[in-house]
């Protein structure tokens, strides 16, 4: 038996006026998803547990079959694990975005123009983070460069600090004054952010970006705090082993914590533009070469949702259908028995340009047990007519055990 999860991050959305009431998933040309749907079980699942923020950390933890109420300890520790950064139990890890803020003199008067600095390249990000680390990386703080705008700060012995932090993608286009670090220890992080703006504003990398019409990565933004997790492996939970194919450190780290082997794909960026075809090729190779299970994560539709770009979101969904589902459909008959689960982790509605907690559509295909009454299409509307799963972490159990 083989198991493949295709996780299209943030793919679910709301009906759009520009699409005459259709969602981007409904409007997109997805013949391969729809073909698979005709013999698949389709329904809705609530991946964001009550009283948890609607983040990719909580949602992917849930999709992988781990109850967030038992195992969630924050986003950034998972990214640290993927980056090879060792955390002590007393350490606090934080996501360190490189963001674009407006040019007002007073830091609190600025606006969040871009949470990703225009999807800054990893090479540019590494140069900027090197300078930040050299000038701000004194005990108890250590900075680490990651992928694109996604970097890391480790606060030595920072566990238990009183912090109230806001994800930058939640406040796109908004003044930041209401969302600066708060809590008894928030001022310590705010000071780092203010200092970073002075360091980065005229950095040679940003000077070059401005000259070429690209947004300057002129500040760090700290959020997503957490401590080292402790969780059973996927093998211990379900008796099978496998790999995780992902470009973003969050999902890689989550897979590593679950004992899955991380697979790196050349050209996989964690951005809208990525190597879609390379990802499914790597996933299928893993299954053919002996893996029981592969978790394939694609960030593209989530990034499009954060950007509020309808055309890009439809394009990303169509790319997933053509470049990922297309090759999969050609390979299905090469497996004696395979189950495929296609779903987003959470919605990323274009209207709000961030995550929401509504249930998402799932599609579960079993090559040896085709559903005789599958719908004609895979989308939010057809899923609403299927089986609703109220506890997201149970979906994996159904998927594995049948």
Buried (B, 14 or more C-beta within 10 A) or exposed (E): BBBBBBBBBBBBBBBBEEBEEBBBBBBBEBBBBBBBBBBBBBBBBBBBBEEBBBBBBBBBBBBBBBBBEEBBBBBBBBBBBBBEBEBEEEBBBBBBBBBBBEEEEEBEEBBBBBBBBBBBBBEBBBBBBEBBBEBBBEEEBBBBBBBBBBBBBBBBEBBEBEBEBBBBBBBBEEBBEEBBBBEEBBEBBBEBBBBBBEBBBEBEBBEEBEEEEBBBBBBBBBBBBBBBBEBBEBBEBBEBBBBBBBBBBBBBBBBBBBBBBBBEBEEBBBBBBBBBBBBBBBBBBBBEEEBBBBBBBBBBBBBBBBBBBBEBBBBBBBBBBBBBBBBBBEBEEEBEEBBBBBBBBBBBBBEBBBBBBBBBBBBBBBBEEEBEEBBEBBBBBBBEEBBEBEBBBBBBBBBBEE
